[in-house]
Amino acid sequence: MRKGDQPLMRIHGYLLFPFAAVVLCAEAEHESGENRPQITVFVHGTLPKFTDHIIHKMDVRWGLNKMRYDVHAPLMGRIGRILDRANPKMFPIEHCYAFGWSGHLSFAARRYEGRLLYQVLRALDGDITLIGHSHGGNVALEIVRAAEEANDTTLRIKRLILLAVPGQVATAAFAASPIFEEVISFYSHGDDTQRLDPQGIYRESKRLKRQGIEVPLFSDRYFPDSPNLVQIRVLKDKCNPGHLEFIMPGFLRSLPNFVEKAHALEHNGAIHILNCCTRCSTV
């Protein structure tokens, strides 16, 4: 290289440096987005009266707890292990949690527990998939009210999965919140328990009625249409599964495939039918 060429090389270097910095920052941002932990939080449903303390001691403890392979849990506490075996990339066991709450059949209890769930979700760093079974889904929806009370506009949940969640006027509209990037609601025509809770007789419902809001006596299977919502009627071996079957191994092993298929389907509250074949492990 000639001595007179050196200043020109320096000028070229100065011109190229901003472009190189932009490229490096973009690559770092892309890598950080891909490497964000895939966090799963499962919220159980209503618990039988007088058994909640036993269930919390033997299965899902109070509050947020990690699900691990080396922990014995006979029912709900093993859900993370089943999901991890089915799809470790979508539901890695090292980032699977269970949220234990009172399980009381009460609007007030679910609202209170929703505030607690909101606080623990704020402390998690990663892409969060929130799964709620039965009234656990309504506890999950209550985080929207908690965020509004806290004037929080930054909380984001990558995916809300509702398993046989009773649609109730007090919380159903929360499914359309921008907090949830995607909402997938799974239900079954063979699940009478989903609709059994008489929302129309609660004190909260009576207050809504005085405001001119129509509240049906029983709960619903469906949620109001919204751009982020897809609703899936589930069949298991071409039969209609019951309420508890949504947290049994046969369905849970198919849940990752259900989620992937649901993601590609029309949203805006559209209703689709998917069949879970437990004998051949396909959807």
C-alpha distance (Angstrom), angle and dihedral (degrees) to the residues before:
residue distance angle dihedral
M1 . . .
R2 3.77 . .
K3 3.77 118.8 .
G4 3.81 92.7 -121.1
D5 3.84 91.6 58.5
Q6 3.81 95.4 64.1
P7 3.87 98.3 82.1
L8 3.81 89.6 50.1
M9 3.82 90.3 52.5
R10 3.80 90.2 50.5
I11 3.81 90.6 51.9
H12 3.80 91.0 50.7
G13 3.80 89.1 49.4
Y14 3.80 92.7 52.2
L15 3.81 90.5 49.0
L16 3.78 93.2 49.4
F17 3.81 96.6 45.0
P18 3.85 97.7 78.2
F19 3.82 90.8 48.7
A20 3.81 91.9 48.9
A21 3.81 90.4 48.2
V22 3.82 91.2 52.9
V23 3.82 91.5 49.4
L24 3.80 92.7 48.5
C25 3.82 92.2 48.3
A26 3.80 91.1 49.0
E27 3.81 91.4 50.1
A28 3.81 91.3 48.0
E29 3.80 91.1 49.6
H30 3.82 91.1 48.6
E31 3.78 91.7 49.6
S32 3.79 93.1 46.9
G33 3.83 90.0 51.5
E34 3.80 92.1 51.1
N35 3.80 92.7 45.3
R36 3.78 96.5 51.1
P37 3.83 109.8 123.4
Q38 3.81 114.9 -101.1
I39 3.80 100.0 -130.8
T40 3.81 123.6 -165.4
V41 3.81 122.8 -164.7
F42 3.81 117.6 -173.8
V43 3.82 119.8 -161.2
H44 3.81 116.5 -164.0
G45 3.79 125.0 -142.0
T46 3.79 135.3 -118.0
L47 3.80 114.7 -37.2
P48 3.82 125.4 -142.1
K49 3.78 111.9 -96.5
F50 3.84 116.1 -94.1
T51 3.84 91.4 11.7
D52 3.81 99.7 77.2
H53 3.81 94.8 94.1
I54 3.82 91.6 50.3
I55 3.81 91.9 48.6
H56 3.81 92.0 48.5
K57 3.78 90.7 51.0
M58 3.82 97.2 45.5
D59 3.79 103.1 31.3
V60 3.84 123.8 6.7
R61 3.79 115.3 15.6
W62 3.82 123.6 -145.7
G63 3.80 116.5 -79.3
L64 3.79 127.1 1.8
N65 3.80 115.6 -20.6
K66 3.78 132.9 171.5
M67 3.78 118.1 -115.0
R68 3.80 112.0 -134.6
Y69 3.78 137.2 175.5
D70 3.80 92.4 -122.6
V71 3.81 95.6 56.6
H72 3.80 119.2 90.1
A73 3.80 112.5 -133.1
P74 3.81 119.2 158.5
L75 3.81 100.9 -156.0
M76 3.79 130.5 -3.2
G77 3.78 96.0 13.0
R78 3.81 91.2 66.7
I79 3.81 94.4 57.5
G80 3.80 93.1 94.7
R81 3.80 91.3 53.7
I82 3.81 92.1 51.8
L83 3.81 92.6 48.3
D84 3.81 91.8 46.9
R85 3.81 91.5 53.3
A86 3.80 90.3 48.1
N87 3.82 95.7 48.8
P88 3.82 117.6 -5.8
K89 3.80 92.2 -178.4
M90 3.81 94.4 56.6
F91 3.82 96.5 34.8
P92 3.83 108.6 23.9
I93 3.81 109.7 -173.5
E94 3.82 92.7 -137.2
H95 3.81 88.3 66.5
C96 3.83 99.7 37.6
Y97 3.80 117.9 115.4
A98 3.79 137.3 178.1
F99 3.79 121.3 -147.9
G100 3.79 112.6 -148.6
W101 3.80 117.3 -158.0
S102 3.80 135.3 167.6
G103 3.80 94.2 -88.2
H104 3.80 91.0 -146.2
L105 3.80 117.0 159.9
S106 3.79 94.9 -120.9
F107 3.79 137.4 112.5
A108 3.80 89.7 -140.7
A109 3.82 92.8 51.1
R110 3.80 92.6 50.6
R111 3.80 91.5 47.8
Y112 3.81 91.4 50.8
E113 3.81 92.6 46.5
G114 3.81 89.7 47.7
R115 3.80 88.7 60.3
L116 3.81 90.3 52.2
L117 3.80 91.3 47.5
Y118 3.81 90.0 50.2
Q119 3.81 90.4 55.2
V120 3.81 94.2 51.4
L121 3.80 92.8 45.4
R122 3.79 90.0 53.9
A123 3.80 88.3 58.5
L124 3.83 94.2 55.2
D125 3.80 120.5 92.6
G126 3.79 114.1 -154.1
D127 3.80 144.5 50.3
I128 3.79 104.2 -46.9
T129 3.79 125.9 -147.9
L130 3.80 108.1 -168.5
I131 3.83 116.0 -160.5
G132 3.80 120.7 -168.9
H133 3.79 124.6 -176.1
S134 3.80 119.0 -158.3
H135 3.83 109.9 -37.5
G136 3.79 87.8 -4.4
G137 3.80 83.4 78.1
N138 3.80 89.9 57.3
V139 3.81 89.4 50.5
A140 3.81 86.6 53.2
L141 3.81 91.4 49.7
E142 3.80 89.9 51.6
I143 3.81 89.9 69.8
V144 3.81 86.1 78.4
R145 3.81 90.7 61.6
A146 3.81 89.9 45.5
A147 3.82 91.2 51.3
E148 3.81 90.8 49.3
E149 3.81 91.0 50.6
A150 3.82 88.9 51.4
N151 3.85 92.4 45.8
D152 3.80 86.7 -123.5
T153 3.81 113.6 162.3
T154 3.81 97.4 164.2
L155 3.82 104.5 67.3
R156 3.80 112.2 110.4
I157 3.80 129.3 -178.1
K158 3.80 113.6 -163.7
R159 3.79 94.5 -152.2
L160 3.81 136.3 3.4
I161 3.80 113.8 -160.5
L162 3.81 115.0 -165.4
L163 3.82 115.4 -162.8
A164 3.81 113.5 -164.6
V165 3.81 91.1 -32.5
P166 3.83 116.6 174.7
G167 3.79 108.7 -119.0
Q168 3.80 106.9 -131.0
V169 3.79 130.5 177.8
A170 3.81 91.9 -127.8
T171 3.83 93.2 62.9
A172 3.84 111.0 8.5
A173 3.82 94.6 93.4
F174 3.82 89.9 57.8
A175 3.82 89.0 74.0
A176 3.82 87.6 75.1
S177 3.81 92.4 57.8
P178 3.83 116.9 124.1
I179 3.81 86.3 -129.0
F180 3.82 86.3 82.3
E181 3.79 113.5 62.4
E182 3.82 89.8 -167.8
V183 3.80 133.3 8.5
I184 3.81 121.1 -163.1
S185 3.80 115.4 -173.3
F186 3.82 117.6 -166.0
Y187 3.80 120.1 -166.0
S188 3.81 141.4 158.7
H189 3.78 133.7 -143.0
G190 3.80 87.2 -139.8
D191 3.81 92.3 60.5
D192 3.80 108.1 95.2
T193 3.81 92.2 163.9
Q194 3.80 91.0 67.8
R195 3.81 90.3 65.3
L196 3.79 98.5 33.2
D197 3.82 99.0 89.7
P198 3.86 105.3 97.7
Q199 3.81 99.1 -136.5
G200 3.79 91.2 174.0
I201 3.82 94.7 71.0
Y202 3.82 98.0 53.8
R203 3.80 120.4 108.3
E204 3.80 88.9 -122.3
S205 3.80 90.5 55.9
K206 3.79 92.3 49.4
R207 3.81 89.1 54.0
L208 3.81 89.8 51.4
K209 3.80 90.6 49.6
R210 3.81 90.1 54.4
Q211 3.81 86.7 56.2
G212 3.80 89.4 56.0
I213 3.81 95.6 -103.3
E214 3.80 115.1 140.5
V215 3.81 112.8 -126.2
P216 3.84 118.0 -174.4
L217 3.78 117.3 -138.0
F218 3.80 94.9 -119.2
S219 3.79 131.8 37.2
D220 3.80 123.0 -95.4
R221 3.79 135.2 -125.7
Y222 3.80 94.1 -138.9
F223 3.79 139.1 65.0
P224 3.81 127.9 -144.9
D225 3.79 114.9 -86.7
S226 3.79 115.5 -92.2
P227 3.83 133.6 161.6
N228 3.82 93.5 -110.7
L229 3.84 96.6 48.0
V230 3.79 130.9 96.6
Q231 3.82 120.8 174.4
I232 3.79 121.7 -153.0
R233 3.77 126.2 -163.5
V234 3.80 104.6 -151.3
L235 3.79 126.6 -143.3
K236 3.79 121.8 -174.0
D237 3.79 111.6 -155.4
K238 3.83 85.3 -18.9
C239 3.81 90.9 -57.6
N240 3.82 129.3 108.7
P241 3.83 109.5 -104.5
G242 3.79 123.6 -139.9
H243 3.79 129.7 -118.6
L244 3.80 99.7 -88.9
E245 3.80 93.6 42.5
F246 3.81 88.5 78.3
I247 3.82 89.2 72.7
M248 3.80 96.8 39.4
P249 3.85 122.7 104.7
G250 3.81 94.6 -108.8
F251 3.80 92.7 63.2
L252 3.81 98.2 31.7
R253 3.80 92.5 56.8
S254 3.82 87.8 58.1
L255 3.81 95.5 42.9
P256 3.85 96.2 92.3
N257 3.82 90.0 53.4
F258 3.80 90.1 46.0
V259 3.81 90.3 52.2
E260 3.81 93.2 49.4
K261 3.80 92.1 48.7
A262 3.81 92.8 44.3
H263 3.81 90.5 51.8
A264 3.80 89.9 59.8
L265 3.82 94.8 47.2
E266 3.78 127.7 91.1
H267 3.80 112.4 -80.7
N268 3.84 126.7 -169.0
G269 3.81 88.5 106.9
A270 3.81 93.1 -56.5
I271 3.82 116.7 163.0
H272 3.81 121.0 -132.1
I273 3.81 135.2 174.0
L274 3.81 123.2 -130.3
N275 3.80 127.3 178.3
C276 3.80 123.5 -144.6
C277 3.80 112.3 -150.4
T278 3.81 105.3 -158.5
R279 3.83 93.6 -177.9
C280 3.80 94.4 56.0
S281 3.84 98.9 26.9
T282 3.79 93.2 -127.5
V283 3.79 136.7 120.1
